[in-house]
Amino acid sequence: MSTPASPPRSRRPAPPAADAPADAQADGQADGQAPTDDPARAGAPAGTAPDPVGRVRVLVYASAPGADASAVEAAYHTISRALDGTPGLLGNVLMRSLLDPAAFVVMSEWRDIASFRTWEEGAGHRDVTAPLRPLQDSAAGQGSAFGVYEITAAY
């Protein structure tokens, strides 16, 4: 059985027509285009997602001491404010497990691996991320406190 050289890229369903009422449009833009600072979305129809294939998501696993979420949340906010405007960083989220309230994952999304590596190898990386380091949980990441993944397909 042969496989295609490159998997097909998929997009979400098309947005409402540009002449649809403003409340029917995802962003309320009269021109039907999504407002964004992300170059991958520039000119994309409102309500559509850019093709994320090739982007990189970095997962950092953390554990709250004594299930006190405030330490992880404070570290996340401190780091996120410091990273605002970092070239190639498209955003990040803090997620808390519904199965284990002490378990957290920070997921950041990068334009590409080169952007992430440039930041990771930069002088400020260790200082900026220091607040979360004592809370990292290598057991959750199968022996590593973080994982780096490239998006290879998306729907």
C-alpha positions as CSV (number, residue, x, y, z in Angstrom):
1,M,0.0,0.0,0.0
2,S,1.5,3.3,-1.0
3,T,1.0,6.5,0.9
4,P,0.9,10.0,-0.5
5,A,4.2,12.0,-0.3
6,S,2.4,14.8,1.6
7,P,-0.9,14.5,3.5
8,P,-3.7,16.8,2.2
9,R,-4.1,20.1,4.1
10,S,-7.6,20.8,5.4
11,R,-9.5,24.0,6.3
12,R,-12.5,24.6,8.4
13,P,-15.9,25.3,6.7
14,A,-16.3,28.6,4.8
15,P,-17.6,31.6,6.8
16,P,-20.9,33.4,6.2
17,A,-20.9,35.5,3.0
18,A,-19.5,39.0,3.3
19,D,-23.0,40.4,2.7
20,A,-24.4,38.4,5.6
21,P,-25.6,40.5,8.7
22,A,-22.7,41.5,10.9
23,D,-23.9,39.3,13.7
24,A,-23.6,36.3,11.4
25,Q,-20.0,37.1,10.6
26,A,-17.4,35.6,13.0
27,D,-15.6,38.9,13.5
28,G,-18.1,41.5,12.4
29,Q,-15.8,42.8,9.6
30,A,-17.6,44.3,6.7
31,D,-15.0,43.1,4.2
32,G,-15.3,39.5,5.5
33,Q,-11.7,39.2,6.4
34,A,-10.4,38.2,9.8
35,P,-8.5,40.9,11.8
36,T,-5.2,39.6,13.0
37,D,-1.5,40.3,13.6
38,D,-0.7,36.8,12.3
39,P,0.7,37.0,8.8
40,A,-0.6,33.5,8.1
41,R,-4.2,34.8,8.5
42,A,-3.7,38.1,6.6
43,G,-6.4,38.2,3.9
44,A,-8.0,35.0,5.1
45,P,-11.8,35.0,5.0
46,A,-13.4,35.7,8.4
47,G,-14.1,32.6,10.4
48,T,-11.5,30.5,8.7
49,A,-8.3,29.3,10.3
50,P,-4.9,29.6,8.7
51,D,-3.3,26.4,7.6
52,P,-1.3,25.4,10.7
53,V,0.8,22.7,9.0
54,G,4.4,23.5,9.7
55,R,3.7,25.4,12.9
56,V,5.2,24.2,16.1
57,R,3.5,23.6,19.5
58,V,5.6,23.4,22.6
59,L,4.1,21.7,25.7
60,V,5.5,22.3,29.1
61,Y,4.2,20.1,31.9
62,A,3.8,21.6,35.4
63,S,2.4,20.4,38.7
64,A,0.9,22.6,41.4
65,P,2.4,22.0,44.8
66,G,-0.4,20.7,47.1
67,A,-2.9,21.2,44.3
68,D,-2.6,25.0,44.8
69,A,-3.0,26.3,41.3
70,S,-1.9,29.9,42.2
71,A,1.8,29.1,41.9
72,V,1.5,27.7,38.4
73,E,-0.9,30.4,37.3
74,A,1.3,33.2,38.7
75,A,4.4,31.8,36.9
76,Y,2.4,31.4,33.7
77,H,1.2,35.1,33.7
78,T,4.7,36.4,34.6
79,I,6.3,34.5,31.7
80,S,3.5,35.3,29.2
81,R,3.8,39.0,29.9
82,A,7.6,38.8,29.4
83,L,7.2,36.9,26.1
84,D,4.7,39.3,24.6
85,G,6.1,40.4,21.2
86,T,8.6,37.6,20.9
87,P,9.2,37.1,17.2
88,G,7.6,33.9,15.9
89,L,5.5,33.3,19.0
90,L,1.8,33.2,18.0
91,G,0.4,32.7,21.5
92,N,0.2,30.4,24.4
93,V,-2.4,28.9,26.8
94,L,-2.4,27.4,30.3
95,M,-4.5,24.2,30.6
96,R,-5.5,22.5,33.8
97,S,-6.3,18.8,33.9
98,L,-9.9,17.9,34.6
99,L,-8.7,14.5,35.9
100,D,-5.9,15.8,38.2
101,P,-6.4,19.4,39.4
102,A,-2.7,19.7,40.3
103,A,-1.6,18.9,36.7
104,F,-1.1,21.7,34.1
105,V,0.2,22.1,30.6
106,V,1.4,25.3,29.0
107,M,1.1,25.1,25.2
108,S,2.8,27.7,23.1
109,E,2.4,28.0,19.3
110,W,5.3,29.1,17.1
111,R,5.3,30.1,13.5
112,D,8.0,27.4,12.8
113,I,10.8,25.5,14.4
114,A,13.4,28.1,13.5
115,S,11.5,30.8,15.4
116,F,11.3,28.5,18.5
117,R,14.9,27.5,18.3
118,T,16.1,31.1,17.9
119,W,14.2,32.1,21.1
120,E,15.2,28.9,23.0
121,E,18.9,29.4,22.2
122,G,18.7,33.2,23.0
123,A,20.3,34.8,26.0
124,G,17.0,35.6,27.8
125,H,15.3,32.2,27.5
126,R,16.4,30.7,30.8
127,D,15.8,33.9,32.8
128,V,12.3,34.5,31.4
129,T,11.1,30.9,32.0
130,A,12.7,30.6,35.5
131,P,9.4,31.2,37.4
132,L,8.0,27.9,36.0
133,R,11.1,25.8,36.3
134,P,10.6,24.6,39.9
135,L,7.0,23.5,39.0
136,Q,7.9,21.5,35.9
137,D,6.7,17.9,36.0
138,S,8.9,15.5,34.0
139,A,6.8,12.5,35.0
140,A,3.8,13.9,33.0
141,G,5.9,14.3,29.9
142,Q,7.2,10.7,29.9
143,G,10.5,11.6,31.4
144,S,10.8,15.2,30.1
145,A,9.2,18.3,31.4
146,F,8.4,19.5,27.8
147,G,7.7,18.3,24.3
148,V,8.2,20.0,20.9
149,Y,5.7,19.0,18.2
150,E,5.3,20.1,14.6
151,I,1.8,20.1,13.1
152,T,1.8,17.7,10.2
153,A,-2.0,17.7,9.4
154,A,-5.0,19.6,10.5
155,Y,-8.8,19.7,9.9
